[in-house]
Amino acid sequence: MTSANAVDPVPTSFHRTAIAGTEIFHREAGPQDAPALLLLHGFPASSHMFRDLIPRLAGQYRVIAPDYPGFGHSGAPSPAEFDYRFDRLADVVEELVERLGLKSYVLYMQDYGGPVGFRLALRRPERVRGLIVQNAVANAEGWNPEVTASMGPFWRERNAETEKPFTDLLKPETTRFQYVHGAARAERLSPDAWTMDQAGLDRPGNSEIQLRLLHDYQSNFAAYPAWQRYLVERQPPMLIVWGKNDPFFTLKGVDYLKQQVPGAEIHLFDAGHFALETHAGEIAERIRAFMARLTPSR
């Protein structure tokens, strides 16, 4: 039996679009003519990380969450067939945005979603109504220095020795660590999340895909000044929802964003790198309030 007052959640639909010689998967929910939210996932996740957030927002907004090439349910062509760089990931998402007819949107950026999202914002700033930043940085100081210590040698010369810290990132114990570290509500953590991510990492050929992207991460450090100029010059409406116990990105990243965009709204949660796993309800509430304050689509 169901209550007469019960409201069915807005269903999520699942799509595949041929782009750049492969199939790009995305999740979508909400009215086609509603203000749009573009959700950009991190490493080693996929649009699956937004599974609890999407139904909480889809009653009022058009919510779209793609998987990048090599992640989730999207195709994973070999590096000989697809150039795995962050510029190319942004190209693919930009093409998907065009195919879906999005003229304006709010970007939700987590981890790898930061580099992809900032590229989109710099290319078409007039389309970006606002930024929702969840554990993604725009400055080198926002990183845990213990993490960045291994980046320089790998970027200067990729070999078996310099690769080792990054091949360790692809192991099951590290994937699980990214979810459980710093998560105060451990009972809410679904093992489905890291199990699904690891299944993607373990696909034949995927380790080389991930290592190429990790090697290209140096392009993001090089792009930080351009992202910073965008923030200062455009002053986009910004909501920061941050897991304060993240082992990779520190609160210096939050402080820096606030310095660049003084009007940014900040909410810190007792969570880790994947704060949505434990705080989807609270984050959705902050997003709804943020979206309600935005001016109509530009």
C-alpha positions as CSV (number, residue, x, y, z in Angstrom):
1,M,0.0,0.0,0.0
2,T,1.1,3.6,-0.6
3,S,0.0,6.8,1.0
4,A,-2.3,9.0,-1.0
5,N,0.2,11.8,-0.3
6,A,3.2,9.9,-1.4
7,V,5.2,11.5,-4.3
8,D,7.1,9.2,-6.6
9,P,10.7,10.3,-7.2
10,V,11.6,11.6,-10.6
11,P,13.0,8.7,-12.5
12,T,16.6,8.8,-13.8
13,S,17.2,7.8,-17.4
14,F,20.4,6.4,-18.9
15,H,21.8,7.3,-22.2
16,R,24.7,6.6,-24.6
17,T,25.9,9.0,-27.2
18,A,28.5,8.4,-29.9
19,I,31.3,11.0,-29.4
20,A,35.0,10.9,-30.4
21,G,34.7,7.4,-31.7
22,T,33.3,5.9,-28.6
23,E,30.1,5.7,-26.5
24,I,29.6,8.3,-23.8
25,F,27.2,7.3,-21.0
26,H,25.3,9.8,-19.0
27,R,22.5,9.8,-16.4
28,E,19.7,12.4,-16.7
29,A,16.7,13.3,-14.7
30,G,14.3,16.3,-14.4
31,P,12.3,18.5,-16.7
32,Q,14.0,19.4,-20.0
33,D,13.1,23.0,-19.7
34,A,14.3,23.4,-16.1
35,P,17.6,25.1,-15.0
36,A,20.4,22.6,-15.7
37,L,23.0,21.2,-13.4
38,L,26.0,19.4,-15.0
39,L,27.6,17.0,-12.5
40,L,31.3,16.2,-13.2
41,H,32.7,13.2,-11.3
42,G,36.2,12.6,-9.9
43,F,38.8,9.8,-9.9
44,P,38.3,6.8,-9.8
45,A,34.6,7.3,-9.8
46,S,31.9,7.9,-12.4
47,S,28.4,9.3,-12.6
48,H,27.5,6.6,-10.1
49,M,28.8,8.9,-7.4
50,F,25.8,11.1,-8.0
51,R,23.2,8.4,-7.7
52,D,21.8,9.7,-4.3
53,L,22.0,13.4,-5.3
54,I,20.2,13.2,-8.6
55,P,16.8,12.2,-7.3
56,R,17.0,14.9,-4.6
57,L,17.4,17.6,-7.3
58,A,15.5,16.3,-10.3
59,G,12.1,17.6,-9.1
60,Q,13.2,21.1,-9.8
61,Y,16.2,20.9,-12.1
62,R,17.5,19.2,-15.2
63,V,20.4,17.1,-13.8
64,I,23.0,15.6,-16.2
65,A,25.9,13.5,-15.1
66,P,28.3,12.0,-17.7
67,D,31.0,9.4,-17.5
68,Y,34.3,10.4,-19.1
69,P,36.0,8.1,-21.6
70,G,37.7,5.3,-19.7
71,F,35.3,5.6,-16.7
72,G,32.1,4.1,-15.6
73,H,29.8,2.9,-18.4
74,S,31.4,5.0,-21.1
75,G,33.6,3.4,-23.7
76,A,37.3,2.9,-23.0
77,P,39.1,3.1,-26.3
78,S,42.8,2.3,-26.2
79,P,45.3,5.2,-25.9
80,A,46.1,4.6,-29.6
81,E,42.4,5.4,-30.4
82,F,41.8,8.2,-27.9
83,D,44.2,10.8,-26.5
84,Y,43.7,10.6,-22.7
85,R,44.4,14.1,-21.7
86,F,42.2,16.5,-19.6
87,D,41.8,18.7,-22.6
88,R,40.2,15.8,-24.5
89,L,37.9,14.9,-21.6
90,A,36.7,18.4,-21.6
91,D,36.2,18.2,-25.4
92,V,34.0,15.2,-25.0
93,V,31.9,16.7,-22.2
94,E,31.6,19.9,-24.3
95,E,30.3,18.0,-27.3
96,L,27.8,16.2,-25.1
97,V,26.6,19.5,-23.8
98,E,26.1,20.7,-27.4
99,R,24.2,17.5,-28.3
100,L,21.9,17.9,-25.3
101,G,21.2,21.5,-26.2
102,L,22.3,23.0,-22.9
103,K,22.6,26.8,-23.3
104,S,23.4,27.5,-19.7
105,Y,24.1,25.4,-16.6
106,V,25.6,25.2,-13.1
107,L,28.7,23.1,-12.8
108,Y,29.2,20.7,-10.0
109,M,32.9,19.8,-9.9
110,Q,34.5,17.1,-7.7
111,D,38.2,16.1,-8.0
112,Y,38.8,15.4,-11.8
113,G,35.6,17.4,-12.3
114,G,37.5,20.5,-11.4
115,P,40.0,20.3,-14.3
116,V,37.2,19.3,-16.7
117,G,34.8,21.9,-15.4
118,F,37.2,24.8,-15.4
119,R,38.1,24.1,-19.0
120,L,34.5,24.3,-19.9
121,A,34.1,27.5,-17.9
122,L,37.1,29.2,-19.6
123,R,35.8,28.1,-23.1
124,R,32.2,29.3,-22.7
125,P,32.0,31.5,-19.6
126,E,28.7,32.9,-20.7
127,R,27.1,29.5,-20.2
128,V,28.1,29.0,-16.6
129,R,25.6,30.3,-14.2
130,G,27.5,29.2,-11.1
131,L,30.0,26.7,-9.6
132,I,29.4,24.1,-7.0
133,V,32.8,22.9,-5.8
134,Q,33.2,19.7,-3.8
135,N,36.8,18.7,-3.0
136,A,38.4,20.2,-6.1
137,V,41.2,22.8,-6.1
138,A,42.5,25.6,-8.2
139,N,45.9,26.1,-6.5
140,A,48.9,23.9,-5.8
141,E,48.8,24.8,-2.1
142,G,45.3,23.2,-1.8
143,W,46.9,19.8,-2.2
144,N,48.3,17.6,0.6
145,P,52.0,18.0,0.2
146,E,52.6,14.4,0.9
147,V,50.6,13.6,-2.2
148,T,52.3,16.1,-4.5
149,A,55.8,15.0,-3.5
150,S,55.6,12.1,-5.9
151,M,54.2,14.1,-8.8
152,G,57.3,15.9,-9.9
153,P,59.5,12.9,-10.5
154,F,56.7,11.1,-12.4
155,W,55.9,14.2,-14.5
156,R,59.6,14.8,-15.3
157,E,60.3,11.2,-16.3
158,R,57.8,8.4,-16.4
159,N,59.3,5.0,-15.7
160,A,58.6,2.0,-13.5
161,E,60.1,3.7,-10.4
162,T,58.3,7.0,-10.7
163,E,55.1,5.3,-11.7
164,K,54.8,3.2,-8.5
165,P,53.0,5.7,-6.3
166,F,50.4,6.1,-9.1
167,T,50.0,2.4,-9.9
168,D,49.3,2.0,-6.2
169,L,46.4,4.4,-6.7
170,L,44.8,1.8,-8.9
171,K,44.8,-0.9,-6.3
172,P,41.6,-2.1,-4.5
173,E,42.9,-1.1,-1.0
174,T,43.6,2.5,-2.2
175,T,40.2,2.7,-4.0
176,R,38.5,1.7,-0.7
177,F,40.7,4.1,1.3
178,Q,39.5,7.1,-0.8
179,Y,35.9,6.4,0.4
180,V,36.4,5.4,4.0
181,H,39.2,7.8,5.1
182,G,37.7,10.6,7.1
183,A,34.1,9.5,6.8
184,A,32.4,10.1,10.1
185,R,29.2,8.2,9.1
186,A,30.9,5.0,8.2
187,E,27.7,3.1,8.4
188,R,26.4,5.0,5.4
189,L,29.2,4.0,3.1
190,S,28.1,1.6,0.5
191,P,30.7,-0.9,-0.6
192,D,29.0,-0.8,-4.0
193,A,30.8,2.5,-4.7
194,W,34.4,1.4,-4.4
195,T,33.6,-2.1,-5.8
196,M,32.2,-0.5,-8.9
197,D,35.1,1.9,-9.3
198,Q,37.6,-1.0,-8.9
199,A,35.8,-3.0,-11.5
200,G,36.4,-0.2,-13.9
201,L,40.1,0.2,-13.0
202,D,40.6,-3.6,-13.4
203,R,39.3,-3.7,-17.0
204,P,42.0,-4.8,-19.5
205,G,44.0,-1.8,-20.6
206,N,42.5,0.6,-18.1
207,S,45.6,1.0,-15.9
208,E,47.4,2.6,-18.9
209,I,44.5,4.9,-19.5
210,Q,44.6,6.1,-15.8
211,L,48.4,6.5,-15.8
212,R,48.2,8.7,-18.9
213,L,45.7,10.9,-17.2
214,L,47.6,11.0,-14.0
215,H,50.7,12.0,-16.0
216,D,48.8,14.7,-17.8
217,Y,47.6,16.1,-14.4
218,Q,50.6,18.4,-14.7
219,S,48.6,20.3,-17.3
220,N,46.1,21.2,-14.6
221,F,48.9,22.7,-12.4
222,A,50.0,24.7,-15.4
223,A,46.4,25.9,-15.9
224,Y,45.9,27.1,-12.3
225,P,46.8,30.7,-13.2
226,A,44.1,30.8,-15.9
227,W,41.5,29.3,-13.6
228,Q,42.4,31.8,-11.0
229,R,42.0,34.7,-13.5
230,Y,38.6,33.4,-14.4
231,L,37.5,33.3,-10.8
232,V,38.8,36.8,-10.1
233,E,37.5,38.4,-13.3
234,R,34.1,36.6,-13.6
235,Q,33.3,36.3,-9.8
236,P,30.9,33.4,-10.6
237,P,28.3,32.5,-7.9
238,M,30.0,29.7,-5.9
239,L,28.8,27.1,-3.5
240,I,31.6,25.1,-1.7
241,V,30.4,21.8,-0.1
242,W,33.5,20.1,1.2
243,G,34.5,17.0,3.0
244,K,36.9,18.5,5.5
245,N,38.8,15.2,6.2
246,D,39.9,14.7,2.6
247,P,43.4,13.0,2.4
248,F,44.2,14.7,-0.9
249,F,42.7,18.2,-0.9
250,T,43.1,20.4,2.2
251,L,41.2,23.3,3.6
252,K,43.8,25.6,2.1
253,G,42.0,24.9,-1.2
254,V,38.8,26.2,0.3
255,D,40.5,29.2,1.8
256,Y,42.0,30.0,-1.6
257,L,38.7,29.8,-3.4
258,K,37.1,32.1,-0.9
259,Q,40.0,34.6,-1.4
260,Q,39.4,34.7,-5.1
261,V,35.6,34.7,-4.8
262,P,34.7,36.5,-1.5
263,G,31.0,35.9,-2.1
264,A,31.5,32.2,-2.1
265,E,29.2,30.2,0.3
266,I,31.1,27.5,2.2
267,H,29.8,24.4,4.0
268,L,32.2,22.0,5.6
269,F,31.1,18.4,6.4
270,D,32.6,15.8,8.6
271,A,33.4,13.7,5.6
272,G,36.2,12.5,3.4
273,H,37.0,12.8,-0.4
274,F,33.5,11.5,-1.4
275,A,31.3,13.6,0.8
276,L,28.1,12.6,-1.1
277,E,28.4,9.1,0.1
278,T,27.6,10.2,3.7
279,H,26.0,13.7,3.3
280,A,23.9,13.6,0.1
281,G,20.8,15.0,1.9
282,E,22.6,17.9,3.5
283,I,24.5,18.8,0.3
284,A,21.3,18.6,-1.8
285,E,19.6,21.0,0.6
286,R,22.5,23.5,0.2
287,I,22.3,23.1,-3.6
288,R,18.6,23.8,-3.7
289,A,19.0,27.0,-1.7
290,F,21.9,28.1,-3.8
291,M,20.1,27.4,-7.1
292,A,17.0,29.3,-5.8
293,R,19.2,32.5,-5.3
294,L,20.6,32.5,-8.8
295,T,19.4,34.9,-11.4
296,P,17.5,33.4,-14.4
297,S,19.5,31.8,-17.2
298,R,21.9,34.2,-18.8
